[in-house]
């Protein structure tokens, strides 16, 4: 029996003390894993989240735990990248966010999926 997919409600946020200015936060998750929904084999990726916060910033430990929720989940590269950006937006409502999934090669094919959003 598989666990439910991670939810944006698992991502904790705190008040941004510098909401009066734009600044870029770059987060890199070099050990992201999920599962290929067709083969059941593990997929490995580097997930990069770059965002310009508004009133809230993301608490990193909760983000790490949220991302670990994908570990045993069968999901396509495109779907996981877009779910991460959607959940991130719902959690902290940034001015801008970009999520890049750089998936390791399998069978001679590597995949990079980029999702972008701005106000």
N, C-alpha and C positions, 0 to 999 in steps of 0.2 A: 504494500500500500504506500503510495507516494504522499508526501506532504503537500499542502496547498502552496501555490506560488507566493513568493514574498510580496508584501504589501507596503505601500508608501507610509502607512501608519507605523511601521517599524523604524523608520528613519527619524531620529530625534533632531530637533532644531533648537537653536539658542538665538537670542537677540544679537543683531549685528551692531556693534558699537560704532561702526563707520559707515552707516547707511547714507550719509550725506555725500559720499563720493563713490565713483566707480573704481573697483579694483578687481583683479582677476585671481581666482583661486584655482590652482591646478592640482588635481588629485590623480594619482596613478595607482592602479591595482594590478600588479604584475603576476598574480597567482590566481586569477579568476578561472573557475571551472564550471562547466555545465555538462550536459549529456546530449549526444546526437539523438534526435527523436526517431531516426530511421534505424540506426545500427545499435544504439545503446552504448556506444563507445564514448569515453570522456573527451570533451573538447576543452582546450586550454587557450587562454587569451590574456592579453593585457587590455584592461579597460581604463580609459582616460576620461575623466570628467573635468571639464573646465567651465567655470561659471563666474558670473558677475552677480554677487548677492544684492538683494534689496534689503528688506527689514530683518531677514533671518539668515543664519548660516547653519550648515549641517554639522552635527556632532559626528566625528569620524568613526568612533567605535561602533556606533549604531549603524552607520553606513556599511562598515565591514561585515557586521552580522547580517544585515539585509542581503548583501551580495553573496554571502555564504549559503543563503537559502536557495540559490540556483544550483548548488553543487550536484544534487542528484536529480535535477529536473531536466526532462527531455524538451529541448527548445531550440529552434533554429537561430542562427547568428543574427539575422535581421530582427527577429522577434525579441530576442533578449536585449539587444541594443536599444530598440524602441521602447521596450517596457521600462528599462532603467531610466531613460530620459523622461518618460511620462511620470513615473513615480517620483523622481527627483523634483520635477516641476511641482507636483502636487504637495510634496513635503515642505519645500522652502520657498517656493514662488520667486525664483531668481529673476533678475532683469534679462539675463541671457544664460544659456547653457548649451554646451556641445558635449556629446558623448561619442567616443570612438572606441570601437571594439576591434582589436587586432588579433585575429584568431590564428593559432599555429597551423602550419600546413598539415593536411591529411590527404594522402593519395596524390600528392604533387600539387595540391591546390591550397592556397592560403586566401583568407577572406579578411577584408577591412570594411567595416560598416560604420558610417558616420551619420549621426542624427544631430540636427541643429534646431534651436528655438530661441527667439528673442521677442520681447514685448513689442 
